[in-house]
Amino acid sequence: MSARSGTGLLWRCRDRTLDVGARTAVMGIVNVTPDSFSDGGRWLRPEDAIARCRALAAEGADLLDLGAESTRPGAVAVDDEEQCRRLEPVLRALAAEPAGAAVVSVDTRSAAVAARALELGAHVINDVSGLQDPAMAATVAAAGAGVVIMHMRGTPETMQRQLDYADVLAEVAEHLRERMRSAVAAGVAPDAIALDPGIGFAKSAGQSLELLARTSELVALGAPLLVGASRKSFLAALAGAPGAELPPPASRLEASLAAAAVAVFEGAHVLRVHDVAATVRVARVAEAARSARAAAHRS
C-alpha cells in the first residue's frame, strides 16, 4: 500500500515525492528510438530529445518518460548497450536542469539499462514487462527509485497473440497484485510503486476499452495507477467512421483526450501521454468533475 498524506496518495521517486492523489500527474513521452509507433525517429538525435523534454516540461509535464527501445506490437528487442548509448546524453542534460524540474523516468525492461539510468539521475523505472528481469526489483530497491509495474503477456513481438482472457480486469488486477508483492519482497518500498494495466499490450481493442472504462476498479489496488492510452490504435478505431482507414498516430489527439478524461474521472493518478499541454487542461476539468461527484455523494 502506498503512503497517503492529508491531501492524497503519495508516490515516492528517490528524492522526489509526487502527491498524485491531490492532482493527476502528467507524464510526457520522449522516444529516443527510430521505430516507436507514434514518433519513431523524431527525437532520436540527443539535441532533439533534450529540446523535446524541455518543451514538455514547459507545457506542464510532471514527469518525462524516456524510452530507447520501442515496445509497439511486433517490435524487436534492443540490446542494453544501444539503449544506454541513446539515453546517456539526454539523461546527462536533464540531470543538469535546475532543481524542481520534471521527474525523469526511463522506460526499459533491462535491469542493466535501469542501473545505468539511475546512476545518471533518473528517478523512476517504467518497466512494461512488470519486473521480469530477475535483477530489476533489486536494482530499483537499491536506488530507492520509483517504479511502474505494467501488465503484459509475452514480449512486444508476441504479445498480440496472447489475448485469451476469461475476465481481463480480474486477471490483470491479480497479476499486478502478485508483481507488487514480489517487488516489496525484493526490497522495493511500497510507496515507490505505481501500477499500469498495460492498455494495448496483449489486449484487444475491446479489452483495452474495458480496462479504461473500469479504471476505478484498478485504483482499488491501492497504489498510484498510471494509464497510457495516448494515440493508441483502438482509440482511433472508435473515433473514426466504420470501415475508414485509421488516422496516423499524430492525428489521434481528440480520441486521446477523451480517454484521458475518462481515466481521470474514474480515478487515475498518472497519465502517460504524447500531448502534454492539452492533456493537462483536460485533466484539470475531469478532476473538478470527479470532485463534484464525490461532494454530491457526501451531501
C-alpha positions as CSV (number, residue, x, y, z in Angstrom):
1,M,0.0,0.0,0.0
2,S,1.4,3.4,-0.9
3,A,1.7,6.2,1.6
4,R,-1.1,8.8,2.0
5,S,-0.8,12.4,3.0
6,G,-3.6,14.7,4.2
7,T,-4.3,15.7,0.6
8,G,-3.9,12.4,-1.2
9,L,-1.8,9.5,-2.4
10,L,2.0,9.9,-2.5
11,W,4.4,8.3,-5.0
12,R,8.0,8.4,-3.8
13,C,10.6,8.5,-6.5
14,R,14.1,8.8,-4.9
15,D,14.4,12.4,-3.6
16,R,11.1,13.5,-5.2
17,T,7.6,12.8,-4.0
18,L,4.5,13.3,-6.1
19,D,1.1,13.8,-4.4
20,V,-0.8,12.1,-7.2
21,G,-3.9,11.8,-5.1
22,A,-4.3,15.6,-4.9
23,R,-3.6,16.2,-8.6
24,T,-3.3,13.9,-11.5
25,A,0.3,13.8,-12.7
26,V,1.1,14.0,-16.4
27,M,4.0,12.0,-17.8
28,G,5.3,13.2,-21.2
29,I,6.7,10.7,-23.6
30,V,10.0,11.2,-25.4
31,N,11.1,8.2,-27.5
32,V,14.8,8.2,-28.4
33,T,14.1,5.5,-31.0
34,P,13.9,5.1,-34.7
35,D,10.8,3.0,-34.7
36,S,8.2,3.9,-32.0
37,F,4.7,3.7,-33.3
38,S,3.9,7.4,-32.9
39,D,7.0,9.4,-33.4
40,G,9.8,7.0,-34.2
41,G,12.9,8.8,-35.2
42,R,11.7,12.3,-34.5
43,W,13.6,12.6,-31.2
44,L,16.5,10.2,-31.9
45,R,19.2,12.9,-32.0
46,P,20.2,13.8,-28.4
47,E,19.8,17.6,-29.1
48,D,16.2,17.0,-30.4
49,A,15.3,14.8,-27.5
50,I,16.6,17.3,-24.9
51,A,14.7,20.1,-26.6
52,R,11.6,18.0,-26.6
53,C,12.0,17.2,-22.9
54,R,12.3,20.9,-22.1
55,A,9.3,21.7,-24.2
56,L,7.1,19.1,-22.5
57,A,8.2,20.3,-19.1
58,A,7.3,23.9,-20.1
59,E,3.8,22.6,-21.1
60,G,3.3,21.2,-17.6
61,A,4.7,17.6,-17.6
62,D,5.3,16.4,-14.1
63,L,7.4,13.5,-15.4
64,L,9.3,12.8,-18.6
65,D,9.4,9.2,-19.7
66,L,12.5,8.4,-21.9
67,G,12.4,5.2,-23.9
68,A,15.3,3.8,-26.0
69,E,13.5,0.7,-27.1
70,S,10.2,0.6,-29.0
71,T,7.6,-1.7,-27.3
72,R,5.0,-1.3,-30.1
73,P,3.3,-4.6,-31.2
74,G,5.9,-6.6,-33.2
75,A,8.9,-4.6,-32.1
76,V,12.2,-6.5,-31.6
77,A,14.4,-6.1,-28.5
78,V,17.2,-3.5,-28.5
79,D,20.4,-4.5,-26.7
80,D,21.5,-2.9,-23.5
81,E,24.5,-1.1,-24.9
82,E,22.4,0.6,-27.7
83,Q,19.7,1.6,-25.2
84,C,22.3,3.2,-23.0
85,R,24.0,4.9,-25.9
86,R,20.7,6.6,-26.9
87,L,19.8,7.5,-23.3
88,E,23.0,8.8,-21.8
89,P,23.4,12.2,-23.4
90,V,19.7,13.0,-22.7
91,L,19.9,11.9,-19.1
92,R,23.1,13.9,-18.5
93,A,21.4,17.0,-19.8
94,L,18.3,16.5,-17.7
95,A,20.5,15.9,-14.6
96,A,21.9,19.4,-15.1
97,E,18.5,21.0,-15.1
98,P,17.5,23.3,-12.2
99,A,16.1,21.8,-9.0
100,G,12.4,21.3,-9.3
101,A,12.5,20.2,-12.9
102,A,10.3,17.3,-14.1
103,V,10.8,13.9,-12.6
104,V,12.8,11.7,-15.0
105,S,11.5,8.2,-15.9
106,V,13.2,5.6,-18.1
107,D,11.1,3.1,-20.0
108,T,13.1,-0.2,-20.0
109,R,12.8,-3.9,-19.4
110,S,16.5,-4.3,-18.7
111,A,18.0,-4.1,-15.2
112,A,21.4,-3.2,-16.7
113,V,19.9,-0.2,-18.5
114,A,17.9,0.7,-15.4
115,A,21.1,0.7,-13.3
116,R,22.9,3.0,-15.7
117,A,19.9,5.3,-16.0
118,L,19.7,5.5,-12.2
119,E,23.4,6.3,-12.0
120,L,22.8,9.2,-14.3
121,G,20.0,10.6,-12.2
122,A,16.7,9.0,-13.3
123,H,14.1,8.9,-10.6
124,V,11.7,6.2,-12.0
125,I,12.0,3.0,-13.9
126,N,8.9,2.3,-16.1
127,D,9.0,-1.4,-16.8
128,V,6.4,-2.7,-19.3
129,S,7.4,-6.3,-18.5
130,G,6.4,-6.0,-14.9
131,L,9.9,-6.7,-13.5
132,Q,10.5,-9.9,-15.4
133,D,14.3,-9.3,-15.4
134,P,15.4,-11.1,-12.2
135,A,17.7,-8.2,-11.2
136,M,15.2,-5.4,-11.8
137,A,13.4,-5.2,-8.5
138,A,16.7,-5.3,-6.6
139,T,18.1,-2.6,-8.9
140,V,15.2,-0.3,-8.2
141,A,15.2,-1.0,-4.5
142,A,18.9,-0.3,-4.1
143,A,18.4,3.2,-5.7
144,G,15.2,3.9,-3.8
145,A,13.7,4.7,-7.1
146,G,10.1,4.9,-8.1
147,V,8.9,2.1,-10.4
148,V,5.9,1.5,-12.7
149,I,4.9,-2.1,-12.9
150,M,2.9,-2.9,-16.0
151,H,0.8,-5.9,-17.1
152,M,1.9,-7.5,-20.3
153,R,1.9,-11.1,-21.6
154,G,4.9,-12.3,-23.6
155,T,7.1,-9.7,-25.3
156,P,6.3,-6.9,-27.7
157,E,7.0,-9.3,-30.5
158,T,4.5,-11.9,-29.3
159,M,2.0,-10.1,-27.0
160,Q,-0.8,-9.6,-29.5
161,R,-1.1,-13.4,-29.9
162,Q,-1.9,-13.8,-26.2
163,L,-5.4,-12.2,-25.9
164,D,-7.2,-15.2,-24.3
165,Y,-8.7,-13.8,-21.0
166,A,-11.7,-15.2,-19.2
167,D,-12.0,-11.9,-17.3
168,V,-9.5,-9.3,-18.4
169,L,-9.9,-7.0,-15.5
170,A,-9.7,-9.7,-12.8
171,E,-6.7,-11.3,-14.4
172,V,-4.8,-8.0,-14.9
173,A,-5.6,-7.0,-11.3
174,E,-4.4,-10.3,-9.9
175,H,-1.2,-10.1,-12.0
176,L,-0.5,-6.6,-10.7
177,R,-1.1,-7.6,-7.1
178,E,1.3,-10.5,-7.5
179,R,4.1,-8.4,-9.1
180,M,3.6,-5.7,-6.4
181,R,4.0,-8.3,-3.6
182,S,7.1,-9.7,-5.4
183,A,8.6,-6.2,-5.7
184,V,8.1,-5.5,-2.0
185,A,9.6,-8.8,-1.1
186,A,12.7,-7.8,-3.1
187,G,13.0,-4.6,-1.1
188,V,11.1,-2.1,-3.2
189,A,9.3,0.4,-0.9
190,P,5.5,0.1,-1.2
191,D,5.2,3.9,-1.6
192,A,7.6,3.7,-4.6
193,I,5.3,1.5,-6.7
194,A,2.8,2.6,-9.3
195,L,0.8,0.2,-11.4
196,D,-0.2,0.2,-15.1
197,P,-2.8,-2.1,-16.6
198,G,-1.0,-2.1,-20.0
199,I,-3.7,-0.8,-22.3
200,G,-2.8,-2.1,-25.8
201,F,-0.2,-4.6,-24.5
202,A,-1.5,-8.1,-25.0
203,K,-5.0,-6.6,-25.1
204,S,-7.6,-6.4,-27.9
205,A,-9.3,-3.2,-28.7
206,G,-12.3,-4.3,-26.6
207,Q,-10.2,-5.5,-23.7
208,S,-8.3,-2.2,-23.7
209,L,-11.6,-0.2,-23.7
210,E,-12.9,-2.3,-20.8
211,L,-9.8,-1.6,-18.7
212,L,-10.2,2.1,-19.4
213,A,-13.8,2.1,-18.5
214,R,-13.2,0.2,-15.3
215,T,-10.2,2.3,-14.1
216,S,-11.8,2.8,-10.7
217,E,-11.7,-0.9,-10.0
218,L,-7.9,-0.9,-10.7
219,V,-7.5,2.2,-8.5
220,A,-8.8,0.0,-5.7
221,L,-5.5,-2.0,-5.8
222,G,-4.1,0.8,-3.5
223,A,-1.1,2.0,-5.5
224,P,-0.9,5.0,-7.8
225,L,-2.5,3.9,-11.1
226,L,-0.9,5.0,-14.4
227,V,-3.0,4.9,-17.6
228,G,-1.3,5.1,-21.0
229,A,-3.8,5.2,-23.8
230,S,-2.3,8.1,-25.8
231,R,-2.6,7.8,-29.6
232,K,-3.2,4.1,-29.5
233,S,-5.0,2.4,-32.4
234,F,-8.1,1.2,-30.5
235,L,-9.0,4.9,-29.8
236,A,-8.6,5.8,-33.5
237,A,-10.9,2.9,-34.5
238,L,-13.5,4.1,-32.0
239,A,-13.4,7.7,-33.1
240,G,-13.3,7.0,-36.9
241,A,-16.0,6.2,-39.4
242,P,-16.8,2.5,-39.7
243,G,-14.5,0.9,-42.3
244,A,-12.4,4.0,-42.7
245,E,-8.7,3.9,-42.7
246,L,-7.2,4.7,-39.2
247,P,-5.7,8.2,-38.9
248,P,-2.0,8.2,-38.2
249,P,-1.0,8.4,-34.6
250,A,-0.2,12.1,-34.6
251,S,-3.8,12.8,-35.7
252,R,-5.4,11.0,-32.7
253,L,-5.4,13.9,-30.3
254,E,-9.2,14.1,-29.7
255,A,-9.5,10.4,-29.0
256,S,-6.5,10.5,-26.7
257,L,-8.0,13.4,-24.8
258,A,-11.3,11.6,-24.4
259,A,-9.5,8.6,-23.0
260,A,-7.6,10.9,-20.6
261,A,-10.8,12.5,-19.3
262,V,-12.4,9.1,-18.7
263,A,-9.3,7.8,-16.9
264,V,-9.1,10.8,-14.6
265,F,-12.8,10.9,-13.9
266,E,-12.5,7.3,-12.8
267,G,-9.6,8.0,-10.5
268,A,-6.3,7.5,-12.5
269,H,-3.3,9.1,-10.8
270,V,-0.9,9.4,-13.7
271,L,-1.4,9.8,-17.4
272,R,1.3,8.8,-19.9
273,V,0.8,11.0,-23.0
274,H,2.4,12.5,-26.1
275,D,0.3,15.7,-26.0
276,V,1.1,17.3,-22.6
277,A,-0.4,20.8,-22.7
278,A,-3.8,19.7,-23.9
279,T,-3.9,16.7,-21.5
280,V,-3.1,18.9,-18.5
281,R,-6.1,21.1,-19.3
282,V,-8.4,18.1,-19.8
283,A,-7.1,16.5,-16.6
284,R,-8.0,19.6,-14.5
285,V,-11.6,19.6,-15.8
286,A,-12.0,15.9,-15.2
287,E,-10.6,16.3,-11.7
288,A,-13.1,19.0,-11.0
289,A,-16.0,16.8,-12.3
290,R,-14.8,13.9,-10.2
291,S,-14.6,16.2,-7.1
292,A,-18.1,17.5,-7.7
293,R,-19.4,13.9,-8.0
294,A,-17.7,13.0,-4.7
295,A,-19.2,16.1,-3.0
296,A,-22.7,15.2,-4.2
297,H,-22.4,11.7,-2.9
298,R,-21.3,13.1,0.6
299,S,-24.2,15.5,0.8
